[in-house]
Amino acid sequence: MCAMAIIETTSRQFRERQKDFFELADKGEKVVIRRGSKQTYVLTPISEDDLYFTPEVIQRIKEAQQEIKEGKSISFDSVDEMDKYFQSL
């Protein structure tokens, strides 16, 4: 597997060729945009899921899925069963 290159550009070049830089980022290239001498940004595509789930939430979901695989869960066949369970707590 070869490593992707880091592509650096200026904010001016980015404005002139936005479409090209977005396409590179979509392909997995790391695009770094320099704005003057003090600010630097990384262009990163995100999915709809990225807007709603933090890394911590994603990790907790993975842990819960593993617990289910290990049989560390409770399932109910009816709402009545679930109600009885919660009343017993």
C-alpha positions, 0 to 999 in steps of 0.5 A: 500500500502506498502512502498518499501525498500531502498536497499543499496550496495557498488560499488563492490557489484553492479559490481558483481551483476549488473543484480540483482540490475537493476531488483530491480530498474525496479520493483520500489525498490530504489537502493542506491550505495555507492562509497567509503565514500563520493559518493552515487548514486541512480539507477533509470530507465528512459524511452525514454520520460525522455530523451526529456522532462523536468519536466517543459515541461511535466507540460506545456503539461498538462496545455495545455491539460487542456486548450483544455478540457476547450475550451480555444483553437482555431482549424482550418478546413483548412490551409487557415483558419489558415493563415487568423487567423495568418494574423489577429494578 
